[in-house]
Amino acid sequence: MVKLSEEARKLIEKYQKTEKQKEFQFDFFVDQSKYEKWEDVIIGTEGFGERTFEVKKEDVEAYIKYTMEENPIFTDEDFAIAPPMFITPIVFWIAGTGSGSWIRTPGAINPGQKIEFYEPIRVGDIIKIRSEAYDKYIKRGKRYLTYYSEFTNQRGELVAKWWGTLILPFSKGENEHKIEGGKK
């Protein structure tokens, strides 16, 4: 198991200001044995995040501060909507060790994603995710996995659709992954 250095741990803790940041397991190696593996994902399988994300003022303020967002549409308290990419910390918060946990796989590479936004995320919203294993394939010897997710708020309104793709590292020995088109 890989361990973070004490210096890295202290640096991360320095920036943990919100309740969720302090509770969040930032060391993705801790539960890696419980994460979904590429070879175990069955296309079409649906799942839900392990928890919901209650959007608090401190969450949005911290995101705006650390991304150095200056657009007044996101910083004006009277308007109070979160920046669109605030959806990223929501995904990582909701994905625990069950369905969708592959997103936390150490060593994964993000080749891209597609997100469609429908409703703004506001302080006070409670966001939940319904996800489905959408596609998996091997390209140039690398293992790709895509999940399709729908984000809804407490009123059942569709907030966003997300097609998230990662290139996942081999989770078993290379010889156990002899798949046509795979790395030789």
N, C-alpha and C positions, 0 to 999 in steps of 0.2 A: 504494500500500500504506500502511496506517495503521501508525504506529510508536508504541509506548508511550513516554511521557516517561521521562527518567532517574529522576525522582522516583518515578513509579509502579513502575518496574522495581526500584528499591532497596527500596521498601516491600514488594513481593512477595517479594523475596529474603530480607528480614528474617524472614519467617515460614516459609521453607522449611527445615525441620529434618530431615526423614527422607530416606533415600536416594532413594525414589520422588519425593518433592517436588522434590528437587534435579535429578533427571533429567527431570521432566515438562516438556514444552513448554507453558508457560502462555500464551504469546502465540499465540492461535488464528489470527491473521492470517498467520503465517509459512507455513503449508501450505494455506491456504484454497483455492488453485487445484486441489488434489488431492482435496478433499472431494467426496463424492457430492452431486449437485445434484438438486433436487426433480424437475425435468423428466426426469432420466435414471433415476430409480428405477422398477423394474418390480415391481409387487405380486406377492408370492409368492416372490421371489428370496431365497434363503437365504444367509447369510454367517456368518463367525465373526470374532471379534475378532482383531486381529493378534498379541496376546500374552495371557498369563495373568496373574493377579494373585496373587502369594504374599503371604498376610496375615502381616505381621510385627508383633511387639509394638509397635514404634515407630509403625507406621501407625495402629493402633487408639488408642494413647495420644495421638498428635497430634490425631486426629479428636475424641476425647473432650475434650481440652484446648481446642481452638479452637471447638468447638460448645458449650462450657461444660456438658457433660452431667454431671449429678450423681446419676443413678439408680444405686444400688449394684449392680444386676444387671449393669451395664456397667463399673463401676469396680472391682469386687471381683476381685482377681487369681485367686482360687481358682475363680471361676465363669467368668471370662474369655470373654465373648461380646461381639461388636461390636454397637453400636447398629444397628437395622434400616436406617437411612438411610446407613450406611457403604457401602451399595451404590452410592451416587452417585459417590464417587471411584473405585470399581472400574470403573464404566461409562466414565468419562473416561480412565482409565488404559489400559483394553483397546482402546477405539476409537482407532485410529490414523488413517491416511488412506485405508483401504479401506472395506469394508462397515461401515456404522454411523457413518462419519465425519461425516455430516450433523449429528450432535449437537454438533459443535464450531463450526458455522457462526456467524461473527460476525454479530450483529444478530438472531439467532433469538429468538423469544419462547416461553416455556413456558406453554401454556394448561392443562396438567395432565397427570397420569400416574396409572396404576393399578399398584400393586405388590402381589403376593401372596407372602407369606413361608412357607416350608415347613421349613427347617432353619436354625438359627443359624449365623452365620459366626464362626469361631473362629481364634485365632492358630494358624498352621501350615497352615491351609487353602490350597489352590490353586484359585482360582476361574477358570472359563472361561465364555464366553458363546456361545450359538448364537442368531442373530437372523434374523428374516424381515421383509421389507417387508410390512406388514400392511394399510395403507390410506393413500391420499392423495386429497385433495379440495380444492376451493376453496369457501370460505364467506366471504361479505361481502367478496369481492375479495382474500382472504388465502389463501396456500397452506399447507395443513396436511399433515404427514407423520407417520404412526405406524408404529413398529416394535414387533414382539413379540419379546421375548428370554427365553431360559431360562438361568438361572445354575446351574451345577453345580459341586460340589467334586471333589476328587481321588478320592473314592470313587464318583463318578458319581451322588451323591445330588442331587436337585433342591433347590436352596437358595431360589430365588425365580423368579417369573414377573413380567415387567415389560412394560407397554404404555406406551411413551414417545411423546408427541406434541409436536411443535414447530411453530410457525408460522415458515416460512422466508422470508427476504427474497428478492426476485428476484435471480437470479444472472446473468441476461442482460438485455438491454435490454427495456423494457416492451412494445415492439411485437412481440417474439418470443414473448410470452406471451398472445397473444390467444386465450384459451380461453373457451368458453361459460361464463358465470357469473363470469368473471374481471373484474378491475378494468378499467373503461372510461376 
